[in-house]
Amino acid sequence: MPVYEYIALDSGGRKRKGIVDAGSIAAANQKLRESEIYPEEIAETADRKREESAARGGTIRLFRKAGLRELASMTRQLATLIGAGLPLVPSLSALVTQITHPVLKTTLARIKEEVNEGNSLTQSMSHFPEIFPPFYINMVRAGEASGTMGLVLDRLADFNESQQALRTKIRSALAYPLFMFFIGSGVLLFLVTFVVPNITNIFREMHQALPGITVFLIVVSGFLKSFWWIILSVLLAMFVSLRYAIRKTKRGRRWWDKFLLRVPLFGGLNRKIAVARFSRTLGTLLQSGVPLLSALDIAKNVVNNTLLAEQIGMAAKDVEEGQSLSSPLSKNGFFPSIAVEMIAAGEASGNMEAMLFRIADAYEKEVEANVLVVTSLLEPAMILMMGAVVGFIVVSILLPIFEMNQLVR
């Protein structure tokens, strides 16, 4: 059903803005008038039109999607409203007026209308998989089945906020090294393609034999200045090809995921991030009443690594046959032995959820510490590398000048 934005006057003469679901503009106008709201302007939302055109093309504009931060904030607000005793439909209505993200606002308005027509919240949210992932849908389904929707939404908000906090810390730690890398690369490129040619032209005009290191610099500088577009094209083609292979082919995706787990310095970090994400997701699902097999099927998709997802899938099959979860996880070698032992202890004590949260807390702290270590190593390494390149350029320029001074003497 289309969604319309409106600017209207209420019965008290106050100007109001909002959105409404209706089959047409005339139906939307009639619906608003029945609520004693008199529209001045009404038009179909641009976001709805974008979604329809994206659906026809088989794609969704990712930059318009609601991010983890917006989803966590919306979930927290909905949990607060339901926890305060407000019924679901009025809670969704209040939430629509508070949300500022256009796509999320439109989606919630459509969910409210579907719930008002008799659908469950789970059914309504499942129509928008680009906003609500399977993990979210299953949590809401468990909350509806158990009658603890407010509690489940609180747990969902806690989960999303913890994931967002971890992501923000990692990005913040890597921001400065990345900034240094791009600025340093730009400065070096400027030196090699602009400053160096102007200086080395003086040496050429003097027809003097140049040291090998200076000749090498001149060749590199000339190549970069003349064929920079070829280098850029090759790098761009390699990037596009690699991106396509990773996203569109199973073999490429598998190779990339294997590389991420084994690359020096970052392999252990990626493994810990995956284990922390898996543990927190599985613990949150189990705590909310989702069965173990269903929870494993959902949790394997959040690790964002095909190798780990395959191991979790095989473990789920063993669990279905009657084995414990820790036994198959201990055989694959991808999961750290400490995490497996803690899961085994949780199974033995009947307190699996709490143990999974402890694993997640422990590995998230390790990830934060490791990121700080990695960034503290990257910064001096990048400074040394840039210093070495600048030093090479300076020596290459000064060496023939010193030789010229010796000849003059």
C-alpha positions, 0 to 999 in steps of 0.5 A: 500500500502506498505511503503519503506524506502530508501537511495538514491542520487539525481541529484546533487549527494547528499545523501538523506533518505526518505520513499515512497509508492509503490506496490513493491520494483521495483515500488518504485525504478521506482517511485524514478527514475522518480523523479530523485532520484537514490536509493542505498538501499530500503526496506519495513519499519519495522513499516509497517510489525509490523502494518500488523502483529498486525492487523492480531492478532487483536491488535496494539502495544500501545507503538509504537503509536504516543502520544499526544505530537507528534500529537500536534506537527505534527498538529501545523506544518501542521497548520503553513504550510497550514496557510502560503498558501502552498497546502495540498499535498506539506504541507504533503510532507514537514511534512513527512521529518520533523517528526521523530516518525517512525509510524507517519512518515509512516502514514503521507506518506500514507495519502499524497499518498491517498490525492494525489490520490484524497481522502480528508484529512478526508477520508485519516485520517479516515483509521488510527483510532489508530492515529487520534481519532474521535474527530480529524477526525470530526474537520478536516471534519469541517475544510474542509467543511468550508474552514478554515483548517488552523484555525481548525488545529490551534485549534486542536493543541491548544487543544492537547497542553493544554491537554498535559500540564495538563497531564504533570503537574499532572504526575510531581506533582505525580512523587515525592510521587510515587518515595518515595513510591517505594523507601520506600517500597524497604527499608522496605522490605529489613529491614524486610526480611534481616536485621531483621532475622539476628538480631532476630536469636541472640535472638533465640539462647539465648532461652530467652522469647521475648516480644509479639511485637518482636515475631510478627515481627519475624513471619511477617519477616519469613513469608515474607522471606519464602512466598514472591513469594506467596504474589507476585503471589497473588498480580499479579493475583489480578492485572491481574483479576482487569485489565481484569474486568475493560477493558473487562466487562461492569460491572467491568468498571462501578464499577471502574468508579463509584469508581473513582468518589467517592473515598476519596481525588481523587473522586472530582479531577477525576470529575473536570478532566472529566468536564474540558476535556468535556468542552474544547472538546465540545467548540473546536468542536462547535467553529469549526462548528461541530453540537451540537449533533455530538459534544456531541456524540464525547465529551462523549467519551473523559471523560473516564468515563462510568457514565459521558458518559451515562449522556452526552448521555441522555442529547444529546437525550433530546437536540435532542427532543428540550431541552437545554443542561443545563437542562438535565445536571442539573438533573444527579448530576454528573456535578457541579452546577456551570458548569451547570449554566455557560452552561445555561448562555452561551446558553442564551447569544448565546456564548456557546463556550466561556463559555465552554472554561471558564469552562475548564480553571476554572476547569483545574486551580482547578485540578492543585491546587488540585493536589498540595494539594493532593501531599502536603498531601501525602508526609508527610503522607508517611513519617509518615507511613514509620517512624511508620513502622521503629519505630516499627521495632526498638522498636521490636529489642531494647525491648528484648535488654533492658530486657537482660540488666536488667537481667544482672544487 
